[in-house]
Amino acid sequence: RVLIENMASLRGMGVNIASILPKPVGRATKWDDDDDDDEPQPQKQQKPRSSGAPKVPPQGKRGGWVPRNLDDFGDGGAFPEIHVAQYPLDMGRKDGKTGKTIALQMDAEGNIKYDAILQAGRNHNTLIQGRHQDLVAKKVHEMDVDRPDDEEVLSKTQETQAALEKIVSGKITAAKVARPEINQRKEAEYIRYMPSKAGGNFNSGAKERIIKMHEAPVDPLELPKFKHKKAPRGPPSPPVPVMHSPPRKVSQKDMQDWKIPPCVSNWKNAKGYTIPLDKRLAADGRGHAQVVINDKFAQFSESLLIAQEVAREGISARIKERERQQRMEKEKKDEEMRQLARDARMMRTGAVPASALDKQAGGG
């Protein structure tokens, strides 16, 4: 507190405190010299790098090494020789957040629309009843169910008639384009003729008649009565004449040469022909196929034999070593038994055992 009061008095005397104080060792901090009451903003402390940070292998010796954290990149970028996803300084890393947050909505009365969650991702025509008011029966007013007046009926009738005329005119236009005979209307023709049988008993006594002929009206919405069929193709050009040699008498040998055996499948024999197996194999073509053995089969078998020999040698060496250890243990036990027997014999005769002498010599 005394230091703060001294600094305030020096500032009142017009002395620049920054010229008296030593220069800061760390990073510069923004201070407000004009206002004593404002507190200085805390300086962001950088985390010093730990001395135990993993060291990046030099170029050409990074086989099997993968950068895991930001300290591996240092101040540089990614390592192009390491084919994994790298994000130096977290550049390009996606935080994995998806935009599923719905904006807050209010209704006409100022209440929060909690049913907006149900409408998310749905069609606007979908009717969802998410409030209590949707389940309450509505009171129908008498003015809502009264009959419409004549003007409204007339307007609706005209709208309906205009819509139907639009549909019919469209169909008629399409039919006129597809069937042009509808537009080709001819005027009526009047034909005068005299009947072959004249007299009072025929044709009501008339000597001549007049007939009015006109085309029958065509319904534009009627389906076509005939289908368009593709005309058959005309005959092709005449074939090239084949020049034959003069006919000769066929001999028995020619007949045998031109005899073609019937085709019998290897799966079906409907007519029950008896065909020997050699003929079936000849027709199948299995005998003509040349069996080719890969050279790597020999290498594989040779590798198996070598591995077998090496395994046998290793097994025999282990067996010999095990036998040698067992023999040494057996000799050691036999020597201990002989020593015990020797000591017992000397104790029986009253002499000092050799083991006791060894202990006394070791203790002295």
Secondary structure, 3 states (H helix, E strand, C coil): CHHHHHHHHHHHCCCCHHHHCCCCCCCCCCCCCCCCCCCCCCCCCCCCCCCCCCCCCCCCCCCCCCCCCHHHHCCCCCCCCCCCCCCHHHCCCCCCCCCCCCCCCECCCCCECCCHHHHCCCCCCCCCCCCCCCCCCCCCCHHHCCCCCHHHHHHHHHHHHHHHHHHHHHHHHHHHHHCHHHCCCCCCEEEEECCCCCCCCCHHHCCCEEEEECCCCCCCCCCCCCCCCCCCCCCCCCCCCCCCCCCCCCCHHHHHHCCCCCCCCCCCCCCCCCCCHHHHHHHHCCCCCCCCCCCHHHHHHHHHHHHHHHHHHHHHHHHHHHHHHHHHHHHHHHHHHHHHHHHHHHHHHCCCCHHHHHHHHHHC
